[in-house]
């Protein structure tokens, strides 16, 4: 079984500052990992995904995440926060070839201060 | 439209009533998922449809919940005898095919409030 833990339900940064959203996973098999973003009153949108290729994954809107097996982590980063980044971010894990078993974290709400 | 659509966007009902939530997936997508998002919680998997295979109902929280997918397209999630703890946002997602690297595309959700 797979699971993810997102550290920090709320993160607040200033505009232009580094964004770091933490995600640790637990999986009995090499995982596939995903970050989704949810803007208010909208569905989830895929930011990026790791599917066992390059460990540093670049996504949309300047976000990237690095898969670190030794730390069982898949933290999401962005060098410089923009006001439009304010949203809820979800980390998710699934087993290869079993996408009907995707498990999501509780989410981290990102606030960007001017 | 090009994306996943859900209706209604908001539903307020009284405890004990039945509700139906609708999901229109992206045309051609064979996989369809229902999730529940409660306040402060992550997404809870409810049910998964893949083509003509029997659905994976392992996430349904009780026998008051059921779902069907007609003609391999539109899906309806039904909650019978609603309870206050059923209040949540219900999200639908669809995926092109069976490859687990394929992206799930989410609809905007239905916010259910049970009074």
Interface residues (C-beta under 8 A of the other chain):
Chain A: X6 X9 X32 X36 X41 X42 X43 X44 X45 X46 X49 X51 X90 X92 X94 X95 X96 X97 X98 X99 X100 X101 X102 X103 X104 X105 X106 X107
Chain B: X4 X31 X33 X35 X40 X41 X42 X43 X45 X48 X50 X56 X91 X93 X95 X98 X99 X100 X101 X102 X103 X104 X105 X106 X107 X108 X109
